[in-house]
Amino acid sequence: MGQTLTDAIFSIPDTARSFSIESFYYIVIANHPVARQTNLLTDVAKQEIRLARGNFDPKIEVQYLTKNFNDTEYYQVFNGSLALPTLLPFDPKIGVERNEGQYLNPERFISNQFNYKQFYAGISLPLGRGLITDERRIALKQAELFKDLTEAEQVKQLNYLLLNAAKDYWHWYNAYYNFRLLNRGVEVANEIFQRTKINAELGEAAPIDTIQAKITLQQRLIEQQEALLDFQNTGIVLSTYLWDSLGNPLALTPALVPVLKRDLLVLSTGELEELTEQARKNHPELQKLAITLLRLENERKLAAEFLKPRLDLNYSLLNQPFDPEWNTNVNLSENYKFGVDFSFPVLLRKERSKLALTRLKISGTQYERNLAERQVVNEINTTHNALVNTAAIMNNQASMVSNYERILQAELLNFENGESDLFKINIQQEKLIQAQTKLVKLMADYEKQKAMLYWAAGVRNLGAL
């Protein structure tokens, strides 16, 4: 009966093994299906970038046409080329043609000077739409931003997983130590019952006192059984977070018990401001909105590009700088093909509407981000206030428990000396159990609020700041 609350309740039994929140986090992050699923987002982002880069892959094109009728070769056309798309506005293209036949289209005519073969090399250069940017370059930028977006989403999902995991861990913690408190209550009630029973047999106590002590013991046993059920069920819930490296579910063994380093998290005004500023920069939800704004800005640039007329220049050198016999000959003023493509919508209603809609989306997302930032900052401040308040209440509650223990010890001593009765002892024991239960709940709530503060700031561990 001389043990304090810390010694009797929060000391881990020799038959048990401690299972800290840090060890729990490690297993969750390493093996939980949601954590593994978030890792797939990185692979998805890589494939999106690879897909966008595919627009710049070199392309080999080959065309072969021939026609023979009544022993007459009408034509035989071959065109092989290699296109080399680039991140620059122009696309180089090189190739070789070989055309012959009695009824060959004059446009395809090649003299037999080089066995009807002709080299060509040229570029296509947009001077209007597509000069600043185009669909291919925007797609690549969007894919790269999508990678950043998936990284922010990955952090968001992991943080939310750890928040729920922490809440369930501290539910389990509360249930376990509440069960141990009620076990202690059963021990005290049973000790009083045995003393009363012996005193009644010796004629030093009334038989009715034995019945009263028995009722108190029975009440403690009922409370103990209810607490055991709560402990078992919270352990089952906690097991849903436990998986091995092969993806098999794990069970929480009875030998594992929760532990807590009873340290208070105290943030100074400067540290709170630093945390808030870090949340403004790195909170995954704010990062996602910032990336969304960048993606919308890319869409705006592309939409603005479509307001320009299409003016494409196509220029190809023929048999330059090498002819099919590899003779050097560079003369840009002859042996070439040149063309101009021009188009321009008269009213531009589709293009102007697309640009206006994109600007509206940007404004809407900016409003959303401003609101989200305000909510994040307020969430940090309110959670920190609750944390400070709970810490103050917890300190007072611990002092109250200590005082109730002294009173109960005094009543038990008076009872042994015949100066007290069961009624007073039961009242003091009931008050002590209630105070102890509330203290354990406050300790669990405090740890939940710490986890909430981590989550509100968009970080996993404030110790990493």
Protein Blocks (a to p, Z undefined) as FASTA:
>chain_A
ZZcfklmmmpccfkbccddfklmmmmmmmmgmklmmmmmmmmmmmmmmmmmmmmmgccdd
dddddddeehiafbacdddddddddfbfbdcdddddddedjklcfklpccfklgoiacdd
dddddfkeoklpcfklmmmmmmmmmmmmmmmmmmmmmmmmmmmmmmmmmmmmmmmmmmmm
mmmmmmmmmmmmmmmmmmmmnopacfklmmmmmmmmmmmmmmmmmmmmmmmmmmmmmmmm
pccfkopacdddfkbccddddddddddfklmmmmmmmmmmmomklmmmmmmmmmmmmmmm
mmmmmmpccdddddddehiabdfkopacddfkgoiaddddddddfklmmmmmmmmmmmmm
mmmmmmmmmmmmmmmmmmmmmmmmmmmmmmmmmmmmmmmmmmmmmmmmmmmmmmmnopac
fklmmmmmmmmmmmmmmmmmmmmmmmmmmmmmmmmnopablklZZ
